[in-house]
């Protein structure tokens, strides 16, 4: 089991300008924010031409490729079966920064008890949000040819009342400035608001595209 507060991953907690490829993870991964079955937080900083890998046989930095997770991934915000938060610290679309060919077969779980402490920079989240079978939040590049065969269980009972997370998707919980291409969800998705078989919330951004994606299971809230 892997347990922490934020930036918690089954393989890597925070990956900076890194390529993650061909990894497999099982077991339990638990945290508060930026929690992933593979990587908690993937961020790419330097988008200069020379920073990109010109060797086409090698993985491009800032990508997660052909990874598989069967973890139970639990957290409060930005939680994903493969990646919790996938981003680039620069403006632009950068379609070569991708999560591709990944498969999730575990469980993504919202847990209100994992809320950040009041002194945390992440404590402004009043409700659990951004849960995805592949990625919790993605705001750059694309999710391509990924499969979710697991469950996003983001509802719970508190004080005899049904509560749950918002922005819950079979592939991505929250997607902005990105593309979602050729992805399949065959797992159950449970949430309270902004719940989708492929994407929970298409947040404001310069552009956003869905293409050749399939949700094979009923979405429930």
Buried (B, 14 or more C-beta within 10 A) or exposed (E): EBEBBBBBBBBBBBBBBBBBBEBBBBEBBBBBBBBBBBBBBBBBEBBEEEEBBEEEEEBBBBBBBBBBBBBBBBBBBBBBBBBBBBBBEEEEBBBBBBBBBBBBBBBBBBBEEBBBEEEBEBEEBEBBBBBBBBBBBBBBBBBBBBBBBBBBBBBBEEEEEEBBBBBBBBBBBBBBBBBBBBBBBBBBBBBBBBBBBBBBBBBEEEEBEBEEBEBEBEBEB
